[in-house]
Amino acid sequence: MEAVGRGCRFDGGHRPGEVPDEFISVLYKDFRDTLFGQVMYLTGHDQQWTEDVVQETLIRAWQHSDTLNREPGMLRGWLLTVAKRIVIDGWRNRRARPQEVELDSSENAEIADRTEQSLSALVISEALRYLDSKYQAVIYETYLTGHTVREAAVILGIPEGTVKSRLYAAMKTLRRSLGELGSR
């Protein structure tokens, strides 16, 4: 019982229950890429699941090595069939298992660390205090309330061009102030 596959030779002359290391190496070398490509398609391109299925398929080939037909075409067919069945079982298990849901209870949820955000807000508030009130008003209306330049102009009763120039000057002053606060 001897077969040649892709330049590699399978030797069936081993004792029952004993698997030559060469057989497993040849299986992996000759069939892994084909198996991986087919299983990747079957798993919906889930790389981790594909790797698990390929590994499980090769383990089963190793476990059944004394009964396998060593002809390369037959081995390929056997491997692909086993892999397909493993994937089908996986899909069935996923459907049978309840879906995971997010926690609604705030007592079990992890509280996010907002230290950095709070610190940034304090630094910006400090820098805003150094601005003239006309610049503070423009920043408040545009950045903090989310109004457009046109809306801010209507609310503040000034032309759009004035809103734009005050925003430019305010941001320039803020950048300079924040730079000075950062260097303290």
C-alpha positions in Angstrom: 0.0 0.0 0.0 2.1 2.9 -1.3 1.0 6.2 -2.9 2.9 9.1 -4.2 1.5 12.6 -3.8 3.0 15.8 -5.2 6.5 14.4 -5.1 6.0 13.0 -1.6 5.9 9.4 -0.8 3.5 7.8 1.7 4.7 4.6 3.1 1.9 2.4 4.4 4.3 -0.1 5.9 3.9 0.8 9.6 2.5 -1.2 12.4 -1.1 -0.7 13.3 -1.6 2.2 15.7 1.8 3.6 14.9 1.9 6.8 12.7 5.2 7.8 11.1 6.0 11.5 11.7 6.5 11.7 7.9 2.8 11.1 7.3 1.7 14.0 9.5 4.4 16.3 8.0 3.3 15.4 4.5 -0.4 15.9 5.3 0.4 19.3 6.7 2.7 20.3 3.8 0.6 19.0 1.0 -2.9 19.7 2.2 -2.8 22.6 4.7 -3.2 25.5 2.1 -6.0 23.8 0.2 -7.8 23.0 3.5 -7.2 26.4 4.9 -8.7 28.1 1.8 -11.8 26.0 1.7 -12.4 26.3 5.5 -11.8 30.1 5.4 -14.7 30.3 2.9 -16.9 28.0 5.0 -16.3 30.0 8.2 -17.1 33.3 6.6 -13.5 34.3 6.6 -13.1 33.9 10.4 -9.3 33.4 10.7 -9.2 32.0 14.2 -12.1 29.6 13.6 -10.5 28.5 10.4 -7.2 27.7 12.1 -9.0 25.7 14.8 -10.9 23.7 12.2 -7.8 23.0 10.2 -5.9 21.8 13.3 -8.9 19.6 14.4 -9.1 18.1 10.9 -5.4 17.2 10.9 -5.7 15.7 14.4 -8.5 13.5 13.2 -6.4 12.5 10.2 -3.6 11.5 12.6 -6.1 9.6 14.8 -7.5 7.6 11.8 -4.2 7.2 10.0 -4.2 3.4 9.9 -7.6 3.3 8.1 -7.1 6.2 5.7 -6.6 5.6 2.0 -3.2 7.1 1.3 -3.9 8.1 -2.3 -3.6 11.9 -2.5 -7.0 12.5 -4.1 -8.7 10.4 -1.5 -6.9 12.0 1.3 -7.8 15.5 0.1 -11.5 14.5 -0.2 -11.4 12.9 3.3 -9.8 16.0 4.8 -12.2 18.4 3.1 -15.2 16.3 4.2 -14.1 16.2 7.8 -13.4 19.9 7.8 -16.8 20.7 6.3 -18.5 18.6 9.0 -16.6 20.3 11.8 -17.7 23.7 10.4 -21.3 22.6 10.1 -21.2 21.4 13.7 -19.7 24.8 14.7 -22.5 26.7 12.9 -25.1 24.5 14.6 -23.5 25.1 18.0 -23.5 28.8 17.4 -27.2 28.8 16.6 -28.1 26.7 19.5 -26.1 28.8 22.0 -28.0 32.0 23.3 -26.7 35.2 21.8 -24.5 37.3 24.0 -26.1 40.6 25.1 -24.7 43.7 26.6 -25.1 44.4 30.3 -28.0 46.8 31.1 -27.2 46.9 34.8 -24.9 49.8 35.6 -23.8 48.1 38.8 -22.1 45.3 36.9 -20.6 47.6 34.2 -17.1 48.9 34.4 -16.8 52.6 35.1 -14.7 54.4 32.6 -11.8 56.5 33.9 -12.5 60.1 32.9 -9.5 61.6 34.7 -7.8 62.7 31.4 -11.0 64.2 30.1 -11.6 66.1 33.4 -8.1 67.4 33.4 -8.4 68.6 29.9 -11.6 70.4 30.7 -10.0 72.1 33.7 -7.1 73.3 31.6 -9.3 74.6 28.8 -11.6 76.4 31.4 -8.6 78.1 32.9 -7.4 79.2 29.5 -10.9 80.5 28.6 -10.9 82.7 31.6 -8.1 84.8 30.1 -10.1 85.6 27.0 -12.1 88.8 26.5 -15.9 88.2 26.9 -16.6 88.8 23.2 -14.2 86.0 22.4 -15.7 83.7 25.1 -19.2 84.3 23.6 -18.1 83.3 20.1 -16.4 80.1 21.4 -19.4 79.3 23.5 -21.9 79.7 20.7 -19.9 77.7 18.1 -17.8 75.1 19.9 -19.8 74.4 23.1 -23.4 74.7 21.8 -22.6 73.5 18.3 -24.1 76.4 16.4 -22.9 77.3 12.9 -21.1 80.6 12.3 -24.4 81.9 10.7 -26.4 80.9 13.8 -23.9 82.3 16.2 -23.9 85.6 14.3 -27.7 85.8 14.6 -27.7 84.9 18.3 -24.9 87.4 19.1 -26.3 90.1 16.8 -23.0 90.5 14.9 -22.0 89.9 11.2 -20.8 86.4 10.2 -17.4 87.8 9.3 -17.0 89.2 12.8 -17.8 85.8 14.2 -15.1 84.2 12.0 -12.4 86.8 12.9 -13.2 86.6 16.6 -13.0 82.8 16.4 -9.7 83.0 14.7 -8.3 85.4 17.3 -9.8 83.4 20.2 -8.3 80.2 19.0 -4.9 81.8 18.5 -5.0 83.2 22.0 -6.2 79.9 23.4 -3.4 78.0 21.8 -0.9 80.4 23.2 -2.5 80.3 26.6 -2.6 76.5 26.6 1.1 76.4 25.6 2.0 78.6 28.5 -0.2 76.5 31.0 1.4 73.4 29.7 4.9 74.7 30.3 4.2 75.6 34.0 
